[in-house]
Amino acid sequence: MNLGELKPLLTALILPPSSPLLLVLLGLWMALPRQRQRRPAQLGAALAVGGVALLWLLSCHGMAVWLSRHALPQVAALPVEPAARLKAEKVQAVVVLGGGVRPEAPEYALAQPSAYTAARLRYGMHLVRASGLPLAFAGGVGWGAAGLKSLPTEAEAAKAFVEDGGLRIRWLDDRSRDTTENAQRLAQLLHAQGVRRVALVTDAWHLPRSIRAFEQAGFEVLAAPTGFIVPESSPWLQWLPSAKGLSDSRHVLREWLGLRVG
């Protein structure tokens, strides 16, 4: 197992829900009666309660919104009618980054883009239709699926999705396993044809790290964010735990960590 294959495991342990749950388990272990050591038991109880409270907080969509606004650099949306902006910025191509794949979709009899990938592709196609620019896509099989055989790539699902929409992908990378490789492999494809100025499409929380990776690969990047984490319910409901709240908090914390250690 190489370092890349360890990344998903280490990330899963560091990020919620694993980290708060591990804190709870540590606290419960310390709180067990043993040799009348009351101070460690009290500390253990405090850790367990703190872990539960942390998990609750990170599972709230309100916390995810707060984190997205304060833990990450902010990126602005493009105009609703983006053609003039793309032309003014001298963009040469629209680049969409993969965000996962549904390997089995029996209703279609072939793999489908995940919700994140589909949303990114939909916006990328909107930009292509508005501007007439060519489309590029990057996404293979992520590190988390390393070693599994016969899994479809994000690129396969993306190609079918875009063609169903009446467009085509000019540059397709189906080998990259993470954001850094997205940038490196597209650089090999696009730089050879003189393309360096791109509109980069991915979720707003993913863009800061993606921009850094693409600039390091020699691109000039115009941010084209989608998938903003914004309030979606009443203030009271935003502070009740939900699967989506936990997922969004996890995305933001992963990107915050990636910007510091990547």
C-alpha positions in Angstrom: 0.0 0.0 0.0 1.5 3.3 -1.1 1.0 6.7 0.5 -1.8 7.7 -1.8 -3.9 4.6 -0.8 -3.4 5.6 2.9 -4.9 9.1 2.3 -8.6 8.0 2.4 -8.0 5.9 5.6 -6.1 8.7 7.4 -8.7 11.3 6.2 -11.6 9.1 7.5 -10.0 8.8 10.9 -9.2 12.5 11.2 -12.5 13.9 10.0 -16.0 13.6 11.4 -17.8 11.4 12.2 -14.8 9.2 13.1 -12.9 11.7 15.2 -15.7 12.7 17.5 -16.7 9.0 17.9 -13.1 8.1 18.8 -13.1 10.9 21.3 -16.3 9.5 22.9 -14.8 6.0 23.0 -11.6 7.3 24.6 -13.7 9.2 27.2 -15.8 6.1 28.0 -12.7 4.0 28.4 -11.1 6.6 30.8 -14.4 6.8 32.8 -14.4 3.1 33.6 -13.8 2.5 37.4 -10.2 1.5 37.9 -8.2 1.8 41.1 -10.3 4.6 42.4 -8.7 7.1 40.0 -11.5 9.7 40.1 -9.7 12.5 38.2 -9.1 10.4 35.0 -12.7 9.1 35.2 -14.0 12.7 35.4 -11.8 13.7 32.5 -13.0 10.7 30.5 -16.6 11.7 31.1 -15.8 15.2 30.0 -14.2 13.9 26.8 -17.2 11.6 26.0 -19.7 14.5 26.5 -17.4 16.8 24.4 -17.3 14.2 21.6 -21.1 13.9 21.5 -21.5 17.6 21.5 -18.9 18.0 18.8 -20.6 15.4 16.6 -24.0 17.1 17.1 -22.5 20.5 16.2 -20.7 19.2 13.1 -23.9 17.5 12.0 -25.8 20.8 11.9 -26.2 22.5 8.5 -25.8 25.8 10.3 -22.3 24.8 11.3 -21.5 23.7 7.8 -22.5 27.1 6.5 -20.5 28.9 9.1 -17.4 26.8 8.4 -17.7 27.3 4.6 -17.7 31.0 5.2 -14.9 31.3 7.7 -12.6 28.3 7.2 -12.1 28.5 3.5 -11.2 31.3 1.0 -14.3 32.6 -0.6 -15.0 32.4 -4.4 -17.6 34.4 -6.2 -20.1 32.9 -8.7 -19.9 33.9 -12.3 -22.7 36.0 -13.8 -25.9 34.2 -14.7 -25.1 35.1 -18.3 -21.4 34.2 -18.3 -20.3 34.6 -22.0 -19.0 38.2 -21.7 -17.0 37.4 -18.6 -15.4 34.3 -20.2 -14.5 36.3 -23.3 -13.1 39.2 -21.2 -10.9 36.8 -19.3 -9.8 35.1 -22.5 -10.8 31.7 -21.3 -9.8 28.9 -23.8 -11.6 25.9 -22.3 -14.1 24.9 -19.6 -12.7 22.3 -17.2 -14.9 20.2 -15.0 -13.6 18.1 -12.1 -15.2 14.8 -11.2 -16.8 14.3 -7.8 -17.6 10.6 -7.7 -19.5 8.0 -9.6 -22.4 5.6 -9.0 -20.8 2.3 -10.3 -24.2 0.5 -10.5 -27.3 2.1 -11.9 -29.6 -0.7 -13.0 -32.2 1.6 -14.3 -29.7 2.9 -16.9 -27.7 -0.4 -17.2 -24.5 1.7 -16.9 -22.6 3.8 -14.4 -23.9 7.3 -13.6 -22.2 10.4 -12.3 -22.6 11.0 -8.6 -24.8 14.0 -7.5 -21.7 16.1 -7.2 -20.3 15.1 -10.6 -23.6 15.6 -12.3 -24.1 19.1 -10.8 -20.6 20.1 -11.9 -21.2 18.7 -15.4 -24.5 20.5 -15.7 -22.9 23.8 -14.9 -19.9 23.2 -17.1 -22.3 22.4 -20.0 -24.1 25.6 -19.3 -20.9 27.5 -19.7 -20.0 25.7 -22.9 -23.4 26.4 -24.4 -23.1 30.1 -23.4 -19.6 30.5 -24.7 -19.0 27.9 -27.4 -15.7 26.9 -25.6 -14.5 23.3 -25.6 -15.0 21.1 -22.6 -12.5 19.1 -20.6 -13.1 16.6 -17.8 -10.8 15.0 -15.3 -11.7 12.0 -13.1 -10.6 8.4 -12.9 -11.1 6.1 -9.9 -10.2 7.7 -6.6 -7.7 6.4 -4.1 -10.4 5.1 -1.9 -11.3 2.5 -4.5 -7.6 1.5 -5.2 -7.2 -2.2 -5.7 -10.9 -2.8 -6.7 -11.2 -4.3 -10.1 -13.7 -3.4 -12.9 -14.9 -0.2 -11.4 -16.1 2.4 -13.9 -14.3 5.7 -14.0 -15.8 9.1 -13.4 -14.8 9.9 -17.0 -16.9 7.1 -18.4 -20.0 8.3 -16.7 -19.3 11.9 -17.5 -18.8 11.2 -21.2 -22.2 9.5 -21.5 -23.9 12.2 -19.4 -22.5 15.0 -21.6 -23.3 13.2 -24.9 -26.9 12.7 -23.6 -27.0 16.5 -23.3 -26.0 16.9 -26.9 -22.4 18.0 -26.3 -19.0 16.3 -26.3 -15.9 16.3 -24.2 -12.8 17.3 -26.2 -10.2 16.4 -23.5 -10.9 13.5 -21.2 -8.7 12.3 -18.4 -9.8 8.9 -17.0 -6.7 8.1 -14.9 -6.4 10.8 -12.2 -7.1 9.7 -8.6 -7.2 13.1 -6.8 -7.2 16.8 -7.4 -3.5 17.1 -7.9 -3.5 14.4 -10.6 -6.5 16.1 -12.2 -4.4 19.2 -12.7 -1.3 17.3 -13.8 -2.9 15.1 -16.3 -5.0 17.8 -17.9 -1.9 19.9 -18.2 -0.4 17.2 -20.3 -3.5 17.2 -22.6 -4.2 20.9 -22.8 -0.8 22.5 -22.7 0.2 20.6 -25.8 -2.6 22.4 -27.7 -1.7 25.8 -26.3 -4.5 25.9 -23.7 -3.5 27.5 -20.4 -6.4 29.8 -19.5 -9.4 27.8 -18.2 -12.7 28.2 -16.4 -12.5 25.7 -13.6 -15.8 24.1 -12.5 -16.2 22.3 -9.2 -18.0 22.8 -5.9 -17.3 26.1 -4.2 -15.8 24.4 -1.2 -13.4 22.4 -3.4 -12.3 25.4 -5.6 -9.6 26.9 -3.4 -7.5 23.7 -3.3 -8.3 23.0 -7.0 -7.2 26.5 -8.1 -3.9 26.0 -6.2 -3.3 22.6 -7.9 -4.1 23.9 -11.4 -2.0 27.0 -11.0 0.9 24.8 -9.8 0.4 22.8 -13.0 0.8 25.9 -15.1 -2.8 27.0 -15.7 -4.3 30.5 -15.4 -7.6 29.9 -13.6 -11.0 31.6 -13.7 -13.1 30.2 -10.8 -16.4 28.9 -11.9 -18.0 27.6 -8.7 -21.2 25.6 -8.2 -22.6 23.7 -5.2 -22.4 26.6 -2.6 -23.1 25.6 1.0 -25.9 28.0 1.9 -28.8 28.1 4.4 -31.5 25.7 3.3 -34.0 25.7 6.1 -35.4 27.7 9.0 -32.8 28.8 11.7 -34.1 26.2 14.1 -33.9 23.3 11.8 -30.3 24.3 10.7 -29.1 23.5 14.2 -30.6 20.1 14.4 -28.3 17.2 13.2 -28.8 15.8 9.7 -26.8 13.6 7.4 -26.4 16.5 4.9 -25.1 18.8 7.6 -22.5 16.3 8.6 -21.5 15.7 5.0 -21.1 19.4 4.2 -19.1 20.0 7.4 -16.9 17.1 6.5 -16.3 18.5 3.0 -15.3 21.9 4.4 -13.0 20.4 7.0 -11.3 18.1 4.5 -10.6 21.0 2.2 -9.3 23.2 5.1 -7.0 20.3 6.0 -5.9 19.8 2.4 -5.0 23.5 2.0 -2.6 23.2 5.0 -1.0 19.8 4.4 -1.4 19.3 0.7 
